[in-house]
């Protein structure tokens, strides 16, 4: 398998509010027949439990089994890695996928990625994508932004990352929360070059 395999996407979820965005993204990637490498920080697992109905098990092997069943992933299509699983493909430029999304992204993780801290696997995976000139999409979920936050986002943008805040539009006249979630997930998929019909396109009927 090529380390530049376009059919694999790394997804990182942090402790920022907005777990629905990350989980829906994983679901859509699986449905589109992409392989997903998923990392959830400890704070992310807490947020998933408080914001959604997902009952994530404690161990990554069990999380893989649980989410694979939930999203009907084929065998081996979805893999969850722990914070310190340094032997995983995402930890090295020789094996990491070309594309990564951090969704939602906390300001602490944003800062760590911007400074190359690499103190956990998620941060290291993002660092690898940057150094290998891959595609990195950051979905920050915070308001208001401080000057520190904005400076970190500007730094990452200048390094080639896409900053895609979780700011859904309303021109589609959404009536359900799921439509607001899909608006953002659709934009993320667009950045990855993945066809989707999660939302109506501006200026197009249907």
N, CA, C and O of each residue as an XYZ file, in Angstrom:
824
protein
N       0.838     -1.196      0.000
C       0.000      0.000      0.000
C       0.871      1.244      0.000
O       1.764      1.375      0.837
N       0.623      2.154     -0.926
C       1.405      3.386     -0.996
C       1.116      4.276      0.194
O      -0.016      4.354      0.672
N       2.164      4.952      0.670
C       1.974      5.870      1.782
C       1.150      7.074      1.352
O       0.671      7.823      2.205
N       0.971      7.280      0.044
C       0.187      8.394     -0.468
C      -1.194      7.934     -0.910
O      -1.832      8.585     -1.737
N      -1.646      6.843     -0.374
C      -2.939      6.273     -0.754
C      -4.050      7.285     -0.484
O      -4.293      7.659      0.663
N      -4.718      7.720     -1.540
C      -5.768      8.728     -1.422
C      -7.062      8.160     -0.856
O      -7.990      8.914     -0.565
N      -7.138      6.842     -0.694
C      -8.362      6.242     -0.164
C      -8.314      6.061      1.351
O      -9.164      5.379      1.924
N      -7.333      6.662      1.991
C      -7.233      6.612      3.449
C      -7.242      8.035      3.981
O      -6.541      8.901      3.457
N      -8.032      8.283      5.018
C      -8.088      9.596      5.647
C      -7.911      9.433      7.152
O      -8.562      8.598      7.781
N      -7.029     10.237      7.712
C      -6.860     10.277      9.164
C      -7.822     11.299      9.741
O      -7.920     12.419      9.238
N      -8.531     10.919     10.794
C      -9.445     11.840     11.467
C      -9.053     11.924     12.936
O      -8.912     10.908     13.617
N      -8.881     13.158     13.412
C      -8.606     13.375     14.830
C      -9.751     14.132     15.471
O     -10.230     15.124     14.921
N     -10.194     13.670     16.635
C     -11.243     14.358     17.383
C     -10.691     14.781     18.737
O     -10.062     13.988     19.436
N     -10.931     16.037     19.102
C     -10.421     16.576     20.356
C     -11.569     16.878     21.314
O     -12.720     16.520     21.067
N     -11.225     17.546     22.413
C     -12.226     17.825     23.442
C     -13.079     19.050     23.198
O     -13.855     19.438     24.072
N     -12.960     19.672     22.035
C     -13.840     20.798     21.719
C     -15.275     20.307     21.567
O     -15.509     19.168     21.162
N     -16.221     21.161     21.890
C     -17.620     20.818     21.655
C     -17.839     20.641     20.165
O     -17.223     21.333     19.355
N     -18.721     19.710     19.801
C     -18.989     19.455     18.393
C     -18.650     18.044     17.972
O     -18.246     17.807     16.833
N     -18.814     17.101     18.894
C     -18.507     15.702     18.581
C     -19.317     15.184     17.396
O     -18.861     14.311     16.658
N     -20.517     15.725     17.219
C     -21.364     15.292     16.107
C     -20.668     15.509     14.763
O     -20.821     14.700     13.849
N     -19.911     16.586     14.641
C     -19.203     16.854     13.386
C     -18.221     15.730     13.064
O     -18.212     15.198     11.954
N     -17.399     15.377     14.045
C     -16.393     14.359     13.822
C     -16.985     12.997     13.534
O     -16.537     12.295     12.627
N     -17.990     12.624     14.304
C     -18.606     11.309     14.117
C     -19.322     11.210     12.779
O     -19.263     10.179     12.109
N     -19.992     12.277     12.398
C     -20.681     12.279     11.102
C     -19.683     12.209      9.957
O     -19.936     11.556      8.944
N     -18.544     12.885     10.119
C     -17.497     12.818      9.105
C     -16.995     11.391      8.942
O     -16.841     10.908      7.820
N     -16.739     10.716     10.057
C     -16.293      9.317     10.009
C     -17.335      8.463      9.302
O     -16.990      7.639      8.455
N     -18.593      8.651      9.638
C     -19.671      7.886      9.012
C     -19.690      8.097      7.500
O     -19.820      7.139      6.738
N     -19.560      9.346      7.069
C     -19.596      9.646      5.629
C     -18.388      9.082      4.899
O     -18.514      8.608      3.770
N     -17.233      9.126      5.520
C     -16.032      8.552      4.903
C     -16.181      7.046      4.728
O     -15.800      6.494      3.696
N     -16.734      6.389      5.736
C     -16.963      4.945      5.641
C     -17.959      4.640      4.522
O     -17.753      3.719      3.731
N     -19.041      5.421      4.464
C     -20.048      5.220      3.422
C     -19.473      5.437      2.025
O     -19.911      4.813      1.059
N     -18.478      6.338      1.930
C     -17.844      6.613      0.638
C     -16.748      5.609      0.320
O     -16.028      5.758     -0.668
N     -16.621      4.584      1.158
C     -15.656      3.496      0.972
C     -14.206      3.952      1.124
O     -13.315      3.449      0.440
N     -13.980      4.904      2.022
C     -12.625      5.297      2.393
C     -12.220      4.557      3.658
O     -13.062      4.247      4.501
N     -10.937      4.275      3.786
C     -10.429      3.721      5.020
C     -10.156      4.876      5.969
O      -9.654      5.924      5.562
N     -10.494      4.676      7.246
C     -10.378      5.753      8.224
C      -9.473      5.333      9.375
O      -9.675      4.290      9.997
N      -8.469      6.168      9.645
C      -7.657      6.038     10.848
C      -8.147      7.111     11.822
O      -8.037      8.305     11.543
N      -8.677      6.689     12.947
C      -9.325      7.615     13.878
C      -8.573      7.693     15.198
O      -8.152      6.681     15.759
N      -8.416      8.924     15.677
C      -7.825      9.168     16.992
C      -8.749     10.059     17.792
O      -9.176     11.109     17.310
N      -9.060      9.651     19.010
C      -9.882     10.443     19.916
C      -9.061     10.718     21.176
O      -8.631      9.786     21.855
N      -8.846     11.978     21.483
C      -8.148     12.296     22.718
C      -9.028     11.906     23.907
O     -10.218     11.632     23.745
N      -8.438     11.884     25.089
C      -9.206     11.568     26.292
C     -10.362     12.533     26.460
O     -11.477     12.131     26.794
N     -10.089     13.820     26.226
C     -11.154     14.823     26.334
C     -12.227     14.593     25.280
O     -13.409     14.817     25.541
N     -11.831     14.148     24.093
C     -12.807     13.878     23.033
C     -13.764     12.767     23.442
O     -14.966     12.847     23.189
N     -13.226     11.740     24.070
C     -14.082     10.631     24.504
C     -15.103     11.100     25.539
O     -16.238     10.625     25.557
N     -14.698     12.025     26.390
C     -15.624     12.585     27.386
C     -16.721     13.386     26.692
O     -17.896     13.276     27.041
N     -16.326     14.198     25.702
C     -17.295     15.029     24.990
C     -18.268     14.159     24.191
O     -19.467     14.437     24.165
N     -17.763     13.116     23.545
C     -18.636     12.196     22.810
C     -19.702     11.636     23.751
O     -20.873     11.547     23.380
N     -19.304     11.262     24.958
C     -20.246     10.711     25.922
C     -21.262     11.716     26.405
O     -22.395     11.346     26.715
N     -20.883     12.986     26.478
C     -21.792     14.002     27.002
C     -22.676     14.638     25.930
O     -23.761     15.132     26.235
N     -22.217     14.628     24.669
C     -22.973     15.308     23.618
C     -23.753     14.368     22.708
O     -24.654     14.809     21.995
N     -23.423     13.084     22.721
C     -24.070     12.150     21.803
C     -24.573     10.921     22.556
O     -24.377     10.779     23.762
N     -25.220     10.049     21.809
C     -25.722      8.801     22.379
C     -24.706      7.669     22.249
O     -24.981      6.540     22.657
N     -23.533      7.961     21.684
C     -22.507      6.933     21.527
C     -21.962      6.509     22.890
O     -21.593      7.345     23.715
N     -21.918      5.222     23.104
C     -21.371      4.686     24.349
C     -20.016      4.055     24.036
O     -19.899      2.834     23.936
N     -19.002      4.895     23.883
C     -17.685      4.400     23.501
C     -17.070      3.540     24.603
O     -17.043      3.958     25.761
N     -16.582      2.362     24.271
C     -15.852      1.542     25.245
C     -14.527      2.203     25.598
O     -14.143      3.202     24.988
N     -13.838      1.654     26.568
C     -12.605      2.261     27.031
C     -11.384      1.958     26.182
O     -10.523      2.821     26.012
N     -11.293      0.738     25.642
C     -10.098      0.335     24.897
C     -10.269      0.599     23.406
O     -11.376      0.520     22.873
N      -9.150      0.915     22.736
C      -9.227      1.256     21.320
C      -9.713      0.090     20.458
O     -10.415      0.296     19.468
N      -9.343     -1.116     20.832
C      -9.809     -2.287     20.069
C     -11.326     -2.375     20.133
O     -11.985     -2.663     19.134
N     -11.869     -2.127     21.306
C     -13.323     -2.166     21.480
C     -13.993     -0.982     20.805
O     -15.103     -1.104     20.288
N     -13.318      0.173     20.808
C     -13.859      1.342     20.115
C     -13.932      1.081     18.616
O     -14.905      1.452     17.959
N     -12.895      0.439     18.081
C     -12.888      0.079     16.666
C     -14.062     -0.825     16.344
O     -14.765     -0.612     15.356
N     -14.273     -1.828     17.169
C     -15.367     -2.768     16.945
C     -16.726     -2.065     17.048
O     -17.616     -2.287     16.227
N     -16.868     -1.222     18.061
C     -18.136     -0.521     18.300
C     -18.490      0.410     17.140
O     -19.602      0.354     16.614
N     -17.536      1.273     16.737
C     -17.799      2.237     15.673
C     -17.931      1.560     14.313
O     -18.706      2.013     13.470
N     -17.184      0.481     14.090
C     -17.307     -0.262     12.840
C     -18.712     -0.846     12.710
O     -19.305     -0.829     11.631
N     -19.225     -1.352     13.801
C     -20.585     -1.875     13.786
C     -21.617     -0.775     13.615
O     -22.597     -0.943     12.890
N     -21.397      0.348     14.282
C     -22.337      1.468     14.228
C     -22.460      2.023     12.813
O     -23.555      2.365     12.367
N     -21.327      2.112     12.106
C     -21.322      2.705     10.770
C     -21.240      1.677      9.655
O     -21.057      2.025      8.489
N     -21.379      0.392     10.024
C     -21.394     -0.704      9.058
C     -20.128     -0.710      8.186
O     -20.198     -0.887      6.969
N     -18.996     -0.518      8.820
C     -17.717     -0.540      8.109
C     -17.335     -1.980      7.775
O     -17.616     -2.906      8.536
N     -16.697     -2.147      6.638
C     -16.200     -3.472      6.295
C     -14.999     -3.799      7.181
O     -14.433     -2.914      7.823
N     -14.626     -5.041      7.212
C     -13.545     -5.500      8.082
C     -12.257     -4.737      7.802
O     -11.774     -4.724      6.669
N     -11.704     -4.106      8.821
C     -10.454     -3.381      8.693
C     -10.572     -1.982      8.120
O      -9.563     -1.288      7.989
N     -11.770     -1.551      7.777
C     -11.940     -0.234      7.147
C     -11.753      0.912      8.136
O     -11.282      1.985      7.759
N     -12.113      0.696      9.381
C     -12.019      1.725     10.417
C     -11.123      1.230     11.543
O     -11.346      0.155     12.100
N     -10.095      2.033     11.879
C      -9.184      1.664     12.954
C      -9.025      2.843     13.901
O      -8.788      3.974     13.474
N      -9.158      2.563     15.193
C      -8.978      3.593     16.213
C      -7.612      3.397     16.863
O      -7.258      2.281     17.243
N      -6.850      4.473     16.992
C      -5.529      4.418     17.613
C      -5.512      5.234     18.895
O      -6.184      6.260     19.001
N      -4.737      4.768     19.867
C      -4.630      5.438     21.151
C      -3.656      6.602     21.125
O      -2.893      6.766     20.173
N      -3.688      7.411     22.183
C      -2.874      8.624     22.281
C      -1.374      8.357     22.140
O      -0.635      9.213     21.652
N      -0.919      7.165     22.570
C       0.511      6.876     22.559
C       0.846      5.645     21.720
O       1.819      4.941     21.989
N       0.034      5.401     20.712
C       0.258      4.240     19.845
C       1.233      4.636     18.726
O       0.848      4.786     17.566
N       2.493      4.797     19.107
C       3.498      5.367     18.223
C       3.892      4.458     17.060
O       4.565      4.905     16.132
N       3.486      3.203     17.098
C       3.797      2.304     15.988
C       2.720      2.334     14.900
O       2.811      1.587     13.926
N       1.712      3.179     15.054
C       0.643      3.256     14.058
C       1.145      3.948     12.785
O       2.120      4.698     12.842
N       0.500      3.711     11.647
C       0.952      4.307     10.378
C       1.008      5.829     10.403
O       1.860      6.424      9.743
N       0.115      6.466     11.151
C       0.020      7.928     11.124
C       1.208      8.604     11.796
O       1.379      9.816     11.663
N       2.036      7.841     12.517
C       3.143      8.427     13.274
C       4.388      8.658     12.438
O       5.343      9.272     12.915
N       4.399      8.178     11.196
C       5.603      8.287     10.378
C       5.281      8.702      8.958
O       4.263      8.294      8.398
N       6.143      9.508      8.380
C       5.953      9.927      7.002
C       6.018      8.790      6.009
O       5.535      8.926      4.885
N       6.599      7.681      6.394
C       6.698      6.543      5.483
C       5.411      5.738      5.396
O       5.276      4.875      4.528
N       4.454      6.017      6.298
C       3.230      5.236      6.276
C       1.953      6.031      6.437
O       0.859      5.486      6.289
N       2.079      7.330      6.741
C       0.898      8.141      7.026
C       0.088      8.447      5.770
O       0.661      8.619      4.694
N      -1.233      8.516      5.891
C      -2.074      8.925      4.754
C      -1.774     10.360      4.340
O      -1.193     11.131      5.104
N      -2.172     10.703      3.133
C      -1.923     12.038      2.593
C      -2.850     13.085      3.209
O      -2.501     14.264      3.267
N      -4.028     12.663      3.668
C      -5.038     13.612      4.141
C      -5.405     13.377      5.603
O      -5.508     12.241      6.065
N      -5.599     14.490      6.318
C      -6.012     14.419      7.719
C      -6.975     15.551      8.031
O      -6.827     16.665      7.530
N      -7.967     15.251      8.868
C      -8.918     16.252      9.340
C      -8.943     16.213     10.855
O      -9.071     15.139     11.443
N      -8.824     17.368     11.500
C      -9.006     17.465     12.946
C     -10.352     18.121     13.166
O     -10.512     19.317     12.919
N     -11.331     17.340     13.633
C     -12.721     17.787     13.666
C     -13.480     17.135     14.823
O     -13.702     15.924     14.799
N     -13.882     17.909     15.833
C     -13.582     19.325     16.030
C     -12.179     19.500     16.604
O     -11.602     18.572     17.172
N     -11.642     20.714     16.444
C     -10.292     20.989     16.922
C     -10.333     22.010     18.058
O     -10.808     23.131     17.877
N      -9.838     21.618     19.217
C      -9.763     22.534     20.353
C      -8.630     23.526     20.139
O      -7.743     23.300     19.316
N      -8.662     24.618     20.877
C      -7.604     25.610     20.752
C      -6.283     25.092     21.323
O      -5.214     25.527     20.896
N      -6.347     24.168     22.282
C      -5.126     23.570     22.815
C      -4.444     22.718     21.751
O      -3.226     22.785     21.585
N      -5.224     21.921     21.033
C      -4.660     21.095     19.969
C      -4.195     21.963     18.810
O      -3.151     21.694     18.216
N      -4.951     22.993     18.486
C      -4.546     23.926     17.443
C      -3.175     24.517     17.754
O      -2.310     24.599     16.882
N      -2.988     24.926     19.000
C      -1.712     25.502     19.428
C      -0.584     24.482     19.320
O       0.511     24.799     18.855
N      -0.864     23.252     19.755
C       0.154     22.198     19.713
C       0.573     21.885     18.282
O       1.757     21.690     18.009
N      -0.396     21.837     17.368
C      -0.077     21.561     15.962
C       0.727     22.713     15.373
O       1.683     22.492     14.629
N       0.341     23.938     15.704
C       1.013     25.118     15.155
C       2.464     25.215     15.613
O       3.304     25.782     14.915
N       2.756     24.661     16.786
C       4.122     24.737     17.324
C       4.900     23.439     17.161
O       6.065     23.357     17.550
N       4.258     22.421     16.586
C       4.941     21.141     16.372
C       5.205     20.377     17.647
O       6.204     19.664     17.741
N       4.324     20.509     18.640
C       4.553     19.891     19.953
C       4.627     18.365     19.887
O       5.516     17.759     20.484
N       3.695     17.746     19.161
C       3.680     16.282     18.969
C       3.736     15.517     20.289
O       4.496     14.558     20.420
N       2.944     15.932     21.254
C       2.945     15.265     22.562
C       1.999     14.075     22.622
O       2.066     13.289     23.566
N       1.124     13.925     21.643
C       0.309     12.719     21.548
C       0.211     12.332     20.074
O       0.712     13.049     19.208
N      -0.425     11.212     19.792
C      -0.430     10.689     18.430
C      -1.160     11.613     17.464
O      -0.737     11.773     16.319
N      -2.239     12.214     17.912
C      -2.989     13.119     17.048
C      -2.104     14.291     16.603
O      -2.049     14.629     15.420
N      -1.421     14.896     17.562
C      -0.545     16.022     17.238
C       0.590     15.583     16.320
O       0.944     16.301     15.385
N       1.154     14.424     16.579
C       2.231     13.896     15.734
C       1.727     13.635     14.321
O       2.421     13.936     13.350
N       0.518     13.075     14.198
C      -0.047     12.782     12.879
C      -0.206     14.061     12.067
O       0.090     14.083     10.872
N      -0.674     15.126     12.712
C      -0.826     16.403     12.023
C       0.533     16.956     11.612
O       0.681     17.509     10.523
N       1.527     16.804     12.488
C       2.885     17.258     12.189
C       3.440     16.521     10.978
O       4.111     17.119     10.137
N       3.161     15.231     10.887
C       3.615     14.423      9.754
C       2.980     14.910      8.458
O       3.659     15.047      7.441
N       1.677     15.170      8.497
C       0.985     15.641      7.291
C       1.581     16.962      6.813
O       1.758     17.168      5.612
N       1.891     17.858      7.753
C       2.477     19.145      7.383
C       3.855     18.957      6.757
O       4.152     19.540      5.714
N       4.703     18.137      7.399
C       6.066     17.987      6.897
C       6.117     17.239      5.573
O       7.043     17.425      4.783
N       5.116     16.389      5.331
C       5.071     15.637      4.079
C       4.286     16.374      2.996
O       4.040     15.831      1.918
N       3.892     17.620      3.293
C       3.141     18.449      2.354
C       1.825     17.785      1.945
O       1.432     17.798      0.779
N       1.161     17.206      2.944
C      -0.134     16.584      2.695
C      -1.272     17.580      2.844
O      -1.056     18.791      2.890
N      -2.482     17.053      2.917
C      -3.684     17.876      3.017
C      -4.189     17.840      4.458
O      -4.625     16.793      4.934
N      -4.133     18.967      5.150
C      -4.577     19.056      6.537
C      -5.737     20.030      6.646
O      -5.613     21.199      6.282
N      -6.869     19.543      7.149
C      -8.054     20.375      7.344
C      -8.312     20.484      8.843
O      -8.442     19.476      9.538
N      -8.385     21.721      9.331
C      -8.624     21.985     10.745
C     -10.019     22.578     10.902
O     -10.349     23.569     10.251
N     -10.840     21.976     11.766
C     -12.189     22.486     12.020
C     -12.241     23.013     13.458
O     -12.639     22.292     14.372
N     -11.832     24.291     13.655
C     -11.840     24.840     15.013
C     -13.260     25.070     15.505
O     -14.142     25.466     14.743
N     -13.464     24.813     16.790
C     -14.798     24.994     17.370
C     -14.611     25.783     18.666
O     -14.440     25.214     19.744
N     -14.649     27.089     18.529
C     -14.479     27.992     19.674
C     -15.070     29.338     19.311
O     -15.110     29.705     18.136
N     -15.527     30.071     20.301
C     -15.997     31.431     20.046
C     -16.053     32.204     21.354
O     -16.518     31.656     22.353
N     -15.605     33.444     21.393
C     -14.892     34.126     20.317
C     -13.446     33.633     20.222
O     -12.962     32.939     21.116
N     -12.769     33.989     19.147
C     -11.353     33.670     19.001
C     -10.511     34.774     19.626
O     -10.781     35.960     19.436
N      -9.491     34.371     20.373
C      -8.536     35.352     20.887
C      -7.474     35.611     19.821
O      -7.410     34.911     18.810
N      -6.645     36.621     20.060
C      -5.550     36.904     19.123
C      -4.601     35.712     19.026
O      -4.036     35.448     17.965
N      -4.427     34.993     20.136
C      -3.574     33.797     20.130
C      -4.152     32.756     19.179
O      -3.429     32.182     18.364
N      -5.453     32.515     19.286
C      -6.104     31.536     18.409
C      -5.936     31.935     16.946
O      -5.587     31.114     16.098
N      -6.190     33.206     16.672
C      -6.122     33.693     15.297
C      -4.706     33.603     14.736
O      -4.514     33.253     13.571
N      -3.728     33.916     15.560
C      -2.335     33.827     15.120
C      -1.946     32.383     14.818
O      -1.229     32.117     13.853
N      -2.423     31.447     15.652
C      -2.128     30.032     15.401
C      -2.782     29.552     14.107
O      -2.184     28.789     13.349
N      -4.014     30.004     13.860
C      -4.701     29.625     12.622
C      -4.006     30.221     11.414
O      -3.868     29.558     10.386
N      -3.567     31.470     11.528
C      -2.850     32.098     10.426
C      -1.548     31.363     10.133
O      -1.188     31.164      8.973
N      -0.850     30.963     11.180
C       0.400     30.228     11.003
C       0.154     28.921     10.254
O       0.887     28.585      9.323
N      -0.878     28.187     10.660
C      -1.187     26.914     10.001
C      -1.660     27.132      8.567
O      -1.327     26.355      7.672
N      -2.429     28.180      8.356
C      -2.880     28.482      7.000
C      -1.688     28.761      6.091
O      -1.662     28.315      4.944
N      -0.713     29.489      6.593
C       0.478     29.790      5.805
C       1.312     28.543      5.523
O       2.079     28.496      4.561
N       1.146     27.526      6.388
C       1.839     26.249      6.179
C       1.074     25.339      5.222
O       1.534     24.246      4.891
N      -0.092     25.798      4.783
C      -0.849     25.023      3.810
C      -2.098     24.349      4.339
O      -2.844     23.745      3.567
N      -2.345     24.439      5.643
C      -3.546     23.828      6.211
C      -4.783     24.627      5.816
O      -4.706     25.834      5.585
N      -5.912     23.952      5.740
C      -7.189     24.606      5.494
C      -7.875     24.825      6.834
O      -8.092     23.874      7.585
N      -8.216     26.069      7.136
C      -8.928     26.388      8.370
C     -10.403     26.510      8.031
O     -10.816     27.436      7.333
N     -11.194     25.569      8.532
C     -12.607     25.483      8.184
C     -13.440     25.504      9.471
O     -13.814     24.452      9.987
N     -13.726     26.703      9.984
C     -14.457     26.791     11.253
C     -15.842     26.145     11.166
O     -16.453     26.097     10.098
N     -16.318     25.659     12.289
C     -17.645     25.032     12.341
C     -18.712     26.122     12.384
O     -19.396     26.315     13.389
N     -18.831     26.831     11.253
C     -19.802     27.920     11.121
C     -20.766     27.599      9.992
O     -20.549     28.040      8.863
N     -21.825     26.844     10.260
C     -22.746     26.457      9.190
C     -23.510     27.654      8.630
O     -23.801     28.608      9.351
N     -23.831     27.593      7.337
C     -24.657     28.614      6.707
C     -26.133     28.298      6.890
O     -26.498     27.205      7.321
N     -26.967     29.258      6.560
C     -28.403     29.093      6.748
C     -29.201     29.314      5.469
O     -30.430     29.357      5.500
N     -28.491     29.457      4.323
C     -29.223     29.700      3.083
C     -29.995     28.471      2.625
O     -30.873     28.576      1.769
N     -29.673     27.295      3.192
C     -30.434     26.084      2.865
C     -31.697     25.947      3.705
O     -32.451     24.985      3.559
N     -31.921     26.924      4.591
C     -33.083     26.925      5.485
C     -33.176     25.626      6.289
O     -34.170     24.906      6.194
N     -32.146     25.330      7.077
C     -32.161     24.087      7.862
C     -33.250     24.104      8.917
O     -33.565     25.146      9.492
N     -33.817     22.937      9.160
C     -34.860     22.809     10.187
C     -34.456     21.813     11.269
O     -35.144     21.683     12.282
N     -33.343     21.110     11.058
C     -32.858     20.132     12.029
C     -31.371     20.351     12.290
O     -30.634     20.825     11.426
N     -30.954     19.997     13.496
C     -29.536     20.124     13.851
C     -28.679     19.317     12.895
O     -27.581     19.743     12.537
N     -29.164     18.163     12.481
C     -28.394     17.298     11.578
C     -28.045     18.009     10.274
O     -26.996     17.739      9.690
N     -28.894     18.902      9.815
C     -28.615     19.635      8.587
C     -27.464     20.621      8.785
O     -26.668     20.840      7.872
N     -27.378     21.211      9.974
C     -26.271     22.115     10.283
C     -24.959     21.345     10.358
O     -23.920     21.821      9.901
N     -25.018     20.149     10.942
C     -23.832     19.295     11.005
C     -23.389     18.907      9.601
O     -22.203     18.971      9.276
N     -24.341     18.505      8.776
C     -24.016     18.069      7.418
C     -23.447     19.202      6.572
O     -22.644     18.954      5.672
N     -23.846     20.429      6.843
C     -23.296     21.577      6.104
C     -21.775     21.612      6.260
O     -21.045     21.755      5.279
N     -21.306     21.480      7.499
C     -19.866     21.529      7.765
C     -19.169     20.284      7.239
O     -18.103     20.376      6.631
N     -19.762     19.129      7.468
C     -19.150     17.882      6.999
C     -19.038     17.883      5.475
O     -18.055     17.395      4.919
N     -20.043     18.429      4.811
C     -19.995     18.525      3.357
C     -18.822     19.377      2.895
O     -18.143     19.032      1.928
N     -18.584     20.493      3.584
C     -17.468     21.370      3.216
C     -16.125     20.687      3.459
O     -15.174     20.883      2.702
N     -16.055     19.884      4.519
C     -14.830     19.128      4.783
C     -14.582     18.112      3.669
O     -13.466     17.989      3.163
N     -15.628     17.392      3.300
C     -15.502     16.410      2.224
C     -15.102     17.086      0.915
O     -14.330     16.524      0.138
N     -15.618     18.281      0.669
C     -15.221     19.037     -0.518
C     -13.718     19.289     -0.522
O     -13.064     19.157     -1.557
N     -13.175     19.650      0.631
C     -11.742     19.928      0.731
C     -10.902     18.677      0.481
O      -9.760     18.760      0.030
N     -11.486     17.521      0.782
C     -10.800     16.251      0.548
C     -11.005     15.731     -0.868
O     -10.424     14.717     -1.256
N     -11.839     16.435     -1.642
C     -12.115     16.005     -3.001
C     -13.042     14.810     -3.079
O     -12.971     14.019     -4.019
N     -13.918     14.679     -2.083
C     -14.835     13.539     -2.017
C     -16.245     13.989     -2.379
O     -16.815     14.850     -1.710
N     -16.808     13.410     -3.433
C     -18.163     13.755     -3.852
C     -19.158     13.461     -2.738
O     -19.059     12.450     -2.043
N     -20.119     14.367     -2.587
C     -21.160     14.155     -1.579
C     -22.384     14.980     -1.933
O     -22.308     15.947     -2.691
N     -23.508     14.578     -1.371
C     -24.765     15.294     -1.608
C     -25.414     15.635     -0.271
O     -26.633     15.538     -0.125
N     -24.604     16.030      0.696
C     -25.120     16.312      2.029
C     -25.889     17.620      2.101
O     -26.714     17.809      2.995
N     -25.623     18.527      1.162
C     -26.304     19.815      1.184
C     -26.529     20.304     -0.235
O     -25.828     19.896     -1.161
N     -27.512     21.180     -0.401
C     -27.766     21.782     -1.701
C     -26.658     22.795     -1.993
O     -26.176     23.480     -1.091
N     -26.264     22.878     -3.257
C     -25.203     23.772     -3.662
C     -25.765     25.149     -4.011
O     -26.839     25.271     -4.602
N     -25.016     26.176     -3.632
C     -25.435     27.547     -3.895
C     -25.663     27.764     -5.400
O     -24.801     27.453     -6.222
N     -26.836     28.301     -5.737
C     -27.138     28.591     -7.130
C     -27.617     27.413     -7.944
O     -27.858     27.534     -9.145
N     -27.759     26.248     -7.279
C     -28.226     25.066     -7.973
C     -29.543     24.629     -7.372
O     -29.775     24.776     -6.172
N     -30.400     24.091     -8.214
C     -31.670     23.573     -7.722
C     -31.462     22.205     -7.143
O     -30.572     21.473     -7.576
N     -32.301     21.831     -6.131
C     -32.258     20.507     -5.530
C     -31.237     20.420     -4.432
O     -31.076     19.364     -3.820
